[in-house]
Amino acid sequence: MDKKVEEAVSNEVELQIHGVEKPSVWKLYGVQFILLPYFIGKVLTWEICWFWRYRVKKLPYAWEDACYLTQTSLNIPASTWKNIGNLQFHQTNVGFGCGLGYGGKRCTRGSILDIGD
């Protein structure tokens, strides 16, 4: 009796799960291959903008970019860098202030910070 009930339940479960299959390695690589030009374009755009802004035009570093340079030169992972902003320090103890709540603001790459406030 238990085997019959078990078979009936397993048949019902199998019938209710439609369209679910084990992912194929080729499908996963296919999606990555399709998205590859987008990510290459995104990286190239960022690199060209950086080169144009700071090498050609010789502009001073924006707040986000200075924070990015500080983060990369100190070899701090992005997750740790975000958590550093939660600490409370005075501006005098911060040095440059990137990521440490300078002026009550957190420094994250890609964010728009209004330092004037």
N, C-alpha and C positions, 0 to 999 in steps of 0.2 A: 504494500500500500504506500509506503514512504517513497519508493522509487517512482511510482506513478505520479504522485503529487510533485515530486522533485522535477520530473520530466515536464509536467504540465506548467509548472512555474518557470522553468528554464525556457520553454517554448514561448511563453507569454513575454518574458523579458527580451528574448531575441527578436520577437515581432515588434516590440515597442521601440527598439533602438534601430532606427533606420538612418542610413547615411553616415554612420560612424565606422571608420575603418582605420587601421593602423597607418600612420603617415609613412609615406615613401621618402626615401632619401633623395630621390630624383625630383620629387615635387618640392621638397624643402629647398634644394639647391636651385630649382627653377625659379622660385619666388625671389630668392636672393639675387639670382642673375638678372631678373627683370628689374629689381630695384637698384642694381649696381650703378647704372648711368645717373640716376637721381642723386645718389650719395656722392659720386665722383664730382658731379656738377656743383653740389652744395659745398664740398671741400674746396674745389678750385675757386669758386666765387669768394669764399672767405679768405683764401690765401691771396687772391688778386686784390681784394679790397684792403687787406692788411698792408700789402706791398705798396699800393697806391697811396694810402693814407700816411704811412709812417716812413717810407723810404723815399718816395718821389716828392710828395708835398711837404714832408718834414713837419707834420702837425704834432702837437703834444699828445701824449697818450690820453685817451678817454678813461674815465673811471673804471668801467668794466674791463677794458683792455689792460690797464695797469694791474688790476686784481688778477686777471688771467696770467699775466707775466709773473706776478708774485707767487701765485699758486704753483705754476709749473716749475719755477726756479727752486722752490722749496720742496718739490716732489710730494705735494699733499694731494691725496685722492679727492675727487669731487665731492663725495659724500661727507668726508671729514671737513672739507672746506665749508660746506653749507652749515654744518653743525657748529663751526667756530663762531659764526655770526650770532649764535644764541648766547654766547658768553657776554658778560657785562664788564667792559673795561673803560677807563678814561682815555680820552684822546692822547694824552701825554704818554701813556703806557703802550700805545698801539704802534707808534712809529708812523708808517704810512697809513695804516688803518684799514687795509683791505680785508674784508671778511670778518672784521671784529666789531661790527656795529658802529662804524664811523658816523657820527652825527645821527645816530639812531637808525641808520640805513644798513641793510645787508648787501653785500656785494656778491652777485651771482652773474655768471657769464650770460650775456644776452639780455639782461634786464636793463630797464631804463631807470636810472637813478636821478632824482632831482636833488642835487647837492645844495642848492641855494636855500632850501628850507631849513 
